């Protein structure tokens, strides 16, 4: 892998790649997506069809340098999310970088749509977090709490993302990696809480499929290019959005 911008040159190993994505201390929300040349973010409903070895390495690095993974319930279900465990590739990388080997996954769901029997609940070492709102069924929230989920009620009729990030920061989870999906990304943009978009551009044409955003924004969000990496024709970009 090589860096094209800024400071062009090779990235020799995982430590150099981690340095390319490490953030200064403090609160930060970065969003990570992979998209095709024509803007699709999935092939047959999953992002894996667009991934490459380089994209998967960056995926692991982003999880390794973050405090918590934030994801919508639909994306977690479609992609088969599992907890970040100490013996996983991400857990081993976190340990190698001097970080706690496990990290929580925070699932965002207005309706508390997380099954207490899901592997994110039953297999979690760091308790999975549910970010929901007061309108979610109280019985479902209570069942998840009894199963060991850390339930955050943020907002009344819908999830209040700024309040959710405040609660995560209060738990020491300041550097947040959001892995989508599009509806959560759009809500975060409208709420004004996205600091960075890390977008991998796969050299494929898909011809349809969901894109980064499900609908137009009230005001276009402009990004400032911070970094471009390249491997095997895949571009891995970083854009500041605030």
Number of C-alpha atoms within 10 A of each C-alpha: 16 14 20 16 14 11 9 12 12 14 16 10 9 15 13 12 20 20 12 15 16 14 13 8 8 9 16 19 18 22 25 20 22 25 24 23 14 16 20 22 28 22 17 9 13 14 18 15 16 21 19 16 11 18 23 12 15 21 19 18 24 24 21 30 22 23 22 24 25 26 25 23 23 18 21 21 15 11 12 12 15 17 21 25 18 17 12 13 15 23 21 18 23 22 15 13 16 11 16 15 21 24 26 21 27 28 25 27 20 24 20 24 20 21 14 18 11 14 14 26 22 17 15 20 15 18 21 27 24 28 30 28 25 18 16 19 14 13 10 16 25 12 13 23 16 12 15 16 23 18 21 21 22 22 18 13 13 16 23 19 21 15 15 21 22 15 17 21 17 10 9 12 20 20 22 25 26 29 22 24 24 19 16 24 24 19 17 20 20 16 12 14 18 21 17 22 23 25 19 28 24 24 15 15 13 18 11 12 13 15 16 19 18 13 10 8 12 8 8 9 11 10 14 12 15 14 19 20 24 19 14 11 10 20 20 23 20 22 19 16 17 13
